[in-house]
């Protein structure tokens, strides 16, 4: 420990900040470079063992990495080496600080990526592009398809893909390999290990550079089975509603609170010759004679203002100028977003109105006949 250094080069001074006169002995160097007692003892013991073997064998030692405290208080990772010869012993050091920092940053980044990879809410897999074989998969991917990690690593994505979706998937992969596209997204079906069909939203990106041949790609899958189930239920419900409304003998319609048309059933279109696409967002005054439109709007506002249904007789004018009478039931409703509407059903009662008018006319004719008859006419109860 009381050995003296016979030479210290400028790089040593630049790295650690200690000039030769401040480290007269090895013991003094130890105390400056490793101020913490326990760590200093560990370094000294390990270093001395290595140096003794080097001196005995006249060889060099395996590099020893340590943390050195510099004169300005900073710390540096240093790799110390030692060579023993017949005439001289040489100790030399290499600054590893930047490399160690880079390694630590890389280790931290890899740890964060691994945590993100494993805890992701979506399935993530690295796949060999040429074969479709799974190379790396996260826990969520395993959960989605029902296979363990070990089982998936022995399978290909082709084996999991529903037969009806495989061709489209392979065509997109082929375009990706030909560099016609840089990524792609599609909805497809997997076959779960238990045989169930699993819908996923698949996003694929290459892991090779544009100038490189295809090697690996990453697949990210989101389980959308529940969304697909709800969409199918909604589609079925909407289709059932459409069939119900279109086969209803009554005309039906919906308008928003500004009087703009948003729905007509097929009976309305057939009976009145007006198509939904021709009237969407139009108000009654753009479709009917002014007196008809005013009556419609007046009745619609009565529903909206009272928030109660009404039943009224309304009139339209046919193309030939003849009147058509409707028994209309109108009622208000509010959608999930708070928008107000008025809807209604109308039954054609023109024939009934004509019959009533004929009966009224006959009654008036009979009354006139009786009142103008020259003879005495009396009616008696039975």
Buried (B, 14 or more C-beta within 10 A) or exposed (E): EEEEBEEBEEEBBEBBBBEBEEBEEBEBBBBBBBEEEEEBEEBBEEBEEBBEBBBEEEEBBEBBEBBBBBEEEEEBBBBBBBBBEEEEBEBBBEBBBEEBEEEEEEEEEEEEEEEEBEEBEBBBBBBBBEEBBBEBBBBBBBEBBBBEEEBBBEBBBEBBBBEEBBEBBBEBBEEBBEEEEEEBEBBBBBBBBEEEEBBBBBBBEBEBEEEEEBEBBBBBBBBBBEEBEEEEEEEEEEEEEEEEBBEBEBBBBBBBBEBBBBBBBBBBBEBBEBEBEEBEEBBBBEBBEEEBBEBBBEBBEBBBEEEEEBEBEBBBEEEEEEEBBBBBBBBBEEEEEEEBBBBBBBEBBBEEBEEEEEEEEEEEEEEEEEEEEEEEEEEEEE
